Amino acid sequence: MAEPPEARRVFLALWPDEATREALHQLGRSLDGAGRPVPRDHLHLTLAFAGTVPARQADCLAQRIPELPWAPLDLTLDRLGHFAGPRITWIGPGEPPRDLLALADRARALCRECGIDTGPPRPFRPHVSLRRHAAPPARENVKQPLRWRADTMVLIESGRNGHPGPYRILARTQGNAD
């Protein structure tokens, strides 16, 4: 009997540069209340969550991500929020740029082109998770908005064989103005 294909838990995301990553990490550590900061190496802004997929579909994404047309984005992360179900405190743009919304649409379309069903369309809420097992933040606006020149997109595998865990970059691409 043949073994089932290896499963991979993957997503497409914008990947912060070192200075932005450090600022996000420090903000997550500085928030009051319960919760634990997201590990520094896990900070990202998800564009499309493919989920647990066969290795061949993850390979398709890895091969095709450099073909995705996009230009670097200037993001202002100025709004704190909370997802009650998973108890996650996050930061995101109060006014998401149209280019970011369009990029998320293209990322989901790429998943579909690789045979991945990302589920029914849901509103895209761009965010970077800062704390897990957290209570809602005491305030909605941040004291000092974070400016991020997002110019790197990655395909991340989270864990192994479809089980959550450490992140591994499977593919990386830089934004270009073309």
N, C-alpha and C positions, 0 to 999 in steps of 0.2 A: 504494500500500500504506500502510495506517494505521500511525503510529508506536505502539510499545507504551506503555502508561501509565507515567508517571513512577513510579519506585520510591522508597520512603523506608525508611530503617533507623531504627526507632522503638522506644521503651520507655517504660513508666510508672514513675515513681520519686518517692520523697520527696526534697525539695530542701532542703538545710540553709540556715538563716538565716546572716547574715554572721559572727556570733561563732562559731557551730559550725563553719562552713566554715573559718575561720582556725585554729581548734583542730585540726581534722582535717588541714589542710595542714601545720601545724607538727609534728604527730605523724608524718606520713609522711616529712617531711624529717629527723626526729630518729632514725629507726630505723637500727640498725647494719646493715652488710652491703651486698651488691650490690643494684642496682635503682635505678630512678628514680621520684621521687614522681609520682603522678597529678597532672595540672595542677589547680590550685586551682578553676578554673571547671568541672571535670568531676566533682567530688566529689558523690556522690548514693548513695541506697540503692534499688536496683532492686526494684520490686514485680512487674512482668511485662515480659518481653522479647518484643515482638511480632516482631522481626526485620525483614527486608526485605520490605515489603508494597507493593501498589499504592497510589498516592496516595489513592484513594477510601477505602480502609480506614483509612489514617492520618487522613484527614479525619473519618471516623466516630468514631474515638477522640477527636479534638480536640473534636468537637461534644458528645460524650457524657460526657467526663470530669467536667464540673461536676455531672452527675446522680448520680455515685457517692457514696453516703452513707458518711461517716466522720467521726470526731471526732479532734482533734489527739491525738497520742500522746506520752507521756513515755518516752523511750528512754534506757537506760543502756548505753553502748558500753564494754564492759569486757573483751572477749576478742579477742586477736589470733589470726589464722589464716592459712593459706596454701593456695592452689590450685596443686598441683604442675604440672599440664599447662600452663596459661597463665602460670605463675610469678608469681602475684599474691599480695601480702601484704595482708590486710584486717583491719578491726576490725568487731566486731558485738556484739550483746547475748549474754551467756552464757545467759540465760534469755529468749528472745524472748516479749514479751507476746502473749497470745492475740488481742488486738485487732489487732496487727500481722499475725499469721498470717491472720486473717479478712480484713483489707484486701487482702493479696496474693491471696487466693482471689477476692475481688470484682474485682480488677484483671484477673486471668486470665479471669474470666467475661465481663468487658466486651470483652476481645479476641475471645473466641469469638462474642459477640453481633455484633461488627463483621465476622464472617466470617474471623477470623484463627486459624489452627491453631497453638497454642503448643507442640505436641508432646505426648508422653506425660507424665502427671503425674510430677513429681519433687519430692523434699522441698525445701521453701523454706528456704534458709540466708541469713537477712538479714545483709547486710554492706555496708560502704563500702570499696571498693578504695583502698588507700593508696599502694602501690608496684607497679610493673610490672618484669618481668625480674628478680624478686627471689628471694632464697634464703628458706627458712623463717625466721620470726622467732626470736630467741634465747629468748624467753619467750612464754608464752601469755596471761598476765594483764597488763593495763596498770597502771602505777604509779598513775595518777590516772584513774579512769573518766570518760568524757565523758558529760555529761547533755545531751540534745537534746530540746527540745519541738518535735516534727515536726508542723508545721501547714500545710505547703505540698506539694501533689502537682503534678507536671508531666508533660507528654508531651514527650519529647525526641526530636529528630531528630539522629542522629549521622552527620555527613558529608553527602554529596549523592548523589542517584541510587543509593542503596543501598550506597555505598562509605563505610567508616568515615572519620571526620574530626571537625572541630570540632562542638561541640554548639550546637543552636538550640532554644529553647523554642517549641513549637507551641501549647501550651495550658497553663493554670495554674489550679488551684483551691485554695481554702482549706478546711481541715477545719472542720466545724461540729458542734455537740452534738446536732443534730436527728437 
